Each structure stands twice: as structure tokens, then as C-alpha cells.
């Protein structure tokens, strides 16, 4: 299993962030690198995973009012470090930082692997809440 370290704070290099997002095919972000850089800088909390050699292998970022809600905007791990525990460690760092906040929310792809990952970490799809399912609304431009 590859070794990594989790560190709070944004990466120093926009280029390494762009390379990480490209490695997982998140082209909605990589088409406009300056917007991605601004998004990272404007996030409430950023945490990274770094390889033993110091390379960026994962990142999570949150947007929050630090009182009632934390929106986990991005959590991504480069292909070589997927299934290494890096994603779980990044999420743990965000959850620890916002432990006092009542709602932790995220929107993700509708693929079985994503659902299984987040359910294993204690998340529930809105339609699965009981006794009443939740409606989730989003608008993408």
C-alpha cells in the first residue's frame, strides 16, 4: 500500500493541483485552471494527501459557514493512491475540522463505486433517509 501524509492547508502549486484534477479526468475544472485556483483559494478548508516523496496525491476542500453546514465540494485521489485509504483520511480530516457542524453535504457522480464509498463512510443518499426521504436540488451551469 502506498504511503501518504495528510496535511491541512492548500497546496503551494497551482500546477500540481491541475495535474491531480487531470489525473482523475475532472475536465469541468481543468478547462479553466484560473477558476480552479480561485476555488481552492476561496475554500473554507483544504486538506491534502502527499506521497512519501512529497507529491500531491489527493485533495479535499470544503465550503462552510462553520456553524450549521459544511459542503464537501471536492474529494479526489490520484489513480495510483486510490484504495490506499487516502480518500478516507481526507474525509476524516474534513469531518474532524467540522465536527461541531450539524450537516455535512456533498454531491457526487451517480456511479455504484461512489455510492458504496460514501455509504461505507456513514453518508446516506437523500432518497434513502427514513422515515422521510430528503429532496436534493442542484443547479449546474
QUISULZI-V678077 format. One record per backbone hydrogen bond with DSSP energy under -0.5 kcal/mol. NH is the residue of the N-H (numbers start at 1). CO is the residue of the C=O. E is the energy in kcal/mol with one decimal. If there is no record, write none. Layout:
nh=(NH NH)
co=(CO CO)
e=(E E)
This chain:
nh=(5 7 9 14 17 18 19 20 21 22 23 24 24 25 26 27 29 30 31 32 33 35 36 37 38 39 40 41 42 43 43 44 45 47 48 49 50 51 52 54 57 58 59 60 61 62 63 65 66 70 71 72 72 73 73 74 76 78 81 82 82 84 86 89 90 91 92 93 94 95 96 97 98 99 101 103 105 105 111 114 115 116 117 118 119 120 121 122 123 128 129 134)
co=(50 48 46 12 13 14 15 16 17 18 19 20 21 22 21 25 26 26 27 29 30 32 32 33 34 35 36 37 38 39 40 62 62 60 7 58 5 55 3 51 49 49 76 47 74 45 71 69 69 103 63 70 105 61 71 61 59 57 78 78 79 81 81 85 86 87 88 89 90 91 92 93 94 96 98 68 70 103 109 111 111 112 113 114 115 116 117 119 118 125 126 126)
e=(-2.4 -2.7 -3.5 -0.5 -1.4 -2.5 -2.3 -2.0 -2.5 -2.5 -2.0 -0.9 -0.6 -1.4 -2.2 -2.0 -1.4 -1.6 -1.8 -1.0 -0.5 -1.0 -1.9 -2.5 -1.9 -2.4 -2.3 -2.3 -2.2 -0.5 -1.1 -1.8 -1.6 -2.6 -3.0 -2.4 -2.8 -2.7 -0.8 -2.0 -3.0 -1.5 -2.5 -2.5 -2.4 -2.7 -2.3 -1.4 -0.7 -2.4 -3.3 -0.7 -3.0 -1.3 -1.2 -1.4 -2.8 -3.0 -1.9 -0.7 -0.8 -1.6 -0.6 -2.3 -2.5 -2.4 -2.7 -1.8 -1.8 -3.0 -2.6 -2.1 -2.0 -1.2 -1.8 -1.6 -2.6 -0.5 -1.4 -0.6 -2.1 -2.7 -2.2 -2.5 -2.6 -2.1 -0.7 -1.7 -2.5 -2.1 -1.1 -3.3)
